[in-house]
């Protein structure tokens, strides 16, 4: 699908959804007033990006994607597969919290766009790496909410899908549609998409729940990564958070859609910053700890 067609007018999401630095390589800094906190391992997340890229292109349903899914299942606590139509599979893990009734979903897609030689280091690789490292970092019952870690298959629409919003919404987001039904009781959903690129900036994506976004920005400031989360709103992006919003789950999408290599072959390891992965992981971890 063309880049401009992923920035669209907001869908009807329902009343509940509507109500409801120094470490950062090349990210800029307001570190004079922030105190960096180090609870997340950005270097380990970088290793996970390299692991994924090592499988080569990973479009949904491919042999490489299925091999990667096995590795991801083994990496997640209580890792298991969630069936998705047409033979696809979400990879689901869980870290129990002190309050099992309070569930937060943290997700990313692990498939790549079906473009020859496209390895998706940022688009697919970066979000998945941070999600897995977050799952490795949290211990059982160390925080209040139970955290479900969801790696979605089939976010990208299949090759040959027309470049229209209606076609993408019908044929893309396949894994998140299944997960949103299963976890419609969640208190919140945090989506990580383009979160590892150099010069990372993560403004509020226009569909993202305002209250949840404000809490995330406050968490980022507390751990010294506030400069990565500017106080502005970018365009709306149809992404894996939309199925959750439509079911009334407050959700945010962390995506730097100014990334210049979107669906281009230059989306490779040269684009990835361990500092950006670290900044994202530190902020999300702090939000989970304070939820």
N, C-alpha and C positions, 0 to 999 in steps of 0.2 A: 504494500500500500504506500502511496506517496506520503511524504512527511507532512505536508499541509493537511492531509485528510485525517491525521490523528489528533489534530487540535480542532475541537468541535464545540457546538453549543451544548449546554448542560442538558442531560436527559432528566426526565421526571424521576426523582429519587425518593420521594415520600417524605412525610412530615417529620418522622423520627430522625432521618438522616440529616435533614435540613436544620433541625433544632440542635438535634444532638451536638592555639591555634597554632599555636606554634607547630604542632605535629602535622598539620595539614600541608602537604607539599604543594606549593603554588596556589593555596586557597585564599591568600590574603589573611589579615589578622587584625583583631582588636584586642590582642593579648595583653595590652597594658592594663586592662580592667578585668581580665578573665584569668582564672587559675586552672590550668589543664589538670584533669584527673585521668588516671590511667588504670582502667579496669578491663579494657578490651584489647586484644592482641591483633593489631593491624597487620603485622608481619605474617601471622598465621592465616589471616583472611587472604592475604596476597598469595600465599602458597595454594590456597583453595581455588583461586582464580586460575593459577597456572595449571592445576590439576584438570580443571574443566577444559581449558583451551587445548590441553594435550590430547583430548579425545577428538579434536578437529571439529568440523561442522556438526551440530547436534539438533537437526530439525525434529519435531515431534514424530515419534513412531520409528525413527531410524535406529539402526543397530547401535550407533554411537550413543544415542540418547538413552537407550535401554541399558547399556553397559554403565553409563554414568549414573542412572537412577539406582542401580544396585549399590554403587559406591556411596551415594547420598543416603540411601536407607541405612546403611551400616554406620554412617557418621552421625545420624540423628539419634537422640535418646528415644527409646521405644519406637524406633523407625519402622514404618510399615507403608504399604501401598494402598492408595485409594483409587478404585477403578474409575476411569473416565471413558466415555463412549469412544468407539472405534479403536479399541485396543491401547489407549493411552493410560498413563498412570501418574497421579499426584504422589509425591513422597511426603508423608506426614510424620512428625515427631511431637513429643510432648514432654514438658517439664512441669510436674505438679507443684502448685503453690499451696500456701496455707489455707486459702479459701477456694475449694474446688468449684464453687458455683460462679466464680468470677473468672471468665475466660477472655484472653486477648489472643488474637491471631496475628502472627508475624509471617509475612509471605514474600515470595519472589517467584519468577518463572525461570525454569532451567532449560527450556528449549531455545533454539536459535532460529532466526528467520531462514527459510529454505532458499538460500542463495548460494551458489557454488563457491566454495573456499571461504565462506563467511564464518568466522570462529566466535564472534560475539563475546569478547572479553568483558566489555561493559554491559552490553544489552543481553542479559542472561547471566553472564559470569559474575559480575560484581555483586548484584543483589543476592544471588544464591550463596556466594561466599560469606557475606556478612550474616545472613540468616543462620547458616550452619555454625559459624563461629560464635554467634550469640547463644545458640543452643548448647554448645560446648562450655560456655562460660557460666551459665546459670546452674546453680545446684538445686536439687529438689527442696521445696518448701523454704527457700531462702528469701522469697518475695511473696507478697500476698496473692496475686493472680496466678492461675494456671495458664501457662503459655503454650499455645499450639503453634508449631512451626510447620508451615505449609509451603512446599515447593511445587509450583503448578506446571503441569505439562500442557502443551498446546495453547499457550498465550498467543503466539503468532498464528495468523490465518494460513491455511495451506497454500502452496504454490498454485497459481492460477485463479485465486480468489479475486473478484473485481475490486478495484480501488475505490470503494465507496464505504461510507459509514455504516450503512445498513448491512452490507455484506460482511464487514469486519465484525460487527456486533453479533451477527448470526453465526459466523464460522470461526471467529477467534475467541479468546478468553475461555477456552473449553474447560480447562482444569479449574479455574476460579469459579465458574458457574456451579460446578459440582461441590466444591468446597464451601461456597456461600450457602448452599442449601443445608449442608451438614453442620455448619457452625453459625447458623442464623441467630443462635442464642448468645453469641459473643458480645462482650461489652465494647470492644473496639477492634479495629483491624489496621495494621501498619504494613504498607506495601513498600518494598525496596526494589527499585528498578535501575535507573542509571545513577549509581552512588559511588563509583570508584574512579571517575575520570579526573584528570588534572584540572586545576582551576575550578574545583567543584563549587557550585552554588545550588542550593535547594530551597528556592522560594516556595510559598504555598501554591500548590497546583489547584486550579479554580474549583474543581469538584470537591476537594478535600474538606472534611469537617473543620470548621473554624475553631471550635473549642479544643478539639484534640490537637490541632495544629499549634495553637497557642501554648498548650502544655508541652509539646515537643520542643518548641523554641525556648521555653523557659528551662527545660531539662538541658538543652544544648548549652545555654549560657552557664548553667551551674557547673558543667564539666569543662568549660573553657573552649567550646566549639561554636559559639554563637555566630561568628562571622560566616560560617557555612550556611546558615539558615536566615537569609535576609528577610526583613519585614516588608515583604511585597507579595503580590499575587501574580502568578504567571498564567498562561492559557490553560484551558481545560484539556485533559488528555483522557481518551478512552483507554482504560487500563484495567488490570486485575482487581482494583478496588471497587470498580463500578458494580459488579454483581453483589458485593456486600452492602454498598450504599442502597441499592434497590431493595434490599431486605431489611433496611432500617438499622444497619450496623454502622456506627460512626467510623469513618475510615479516612486515612491520609495516604497519598502517593508521594514517595520520595523519588523525584526524577528530575535530573538536570537536562531538560529537553533542548538546551542550547548546544548540546554535545554535537560537534560537527561531523562525526563519523557514523551517525545513525544509519543503519542498514547499508553501510559501505564497508569495503574490505579493509579499510584502515582501522576498524574496530578490533584491534589486536592488543597484545600485551604492552606495546609501546604507549598506549593511551592510559594505562592503569597507574594510579598512585596509591601506595600503601597508606600514605597519610590521609587520603580522602576516605578510604575504607575505614581507617581508624576513627576519623571524625564522625562518620555515620554511625559506626558501632557504639562509640562512647555515648552519643546522644540518645540512641534508642535504648541502650541498656539502662541509662539513668531514668528514662521515662518509665520503663518496666519496673525498676526498683521503687519508684515513687507512686505507682498506681495502686 
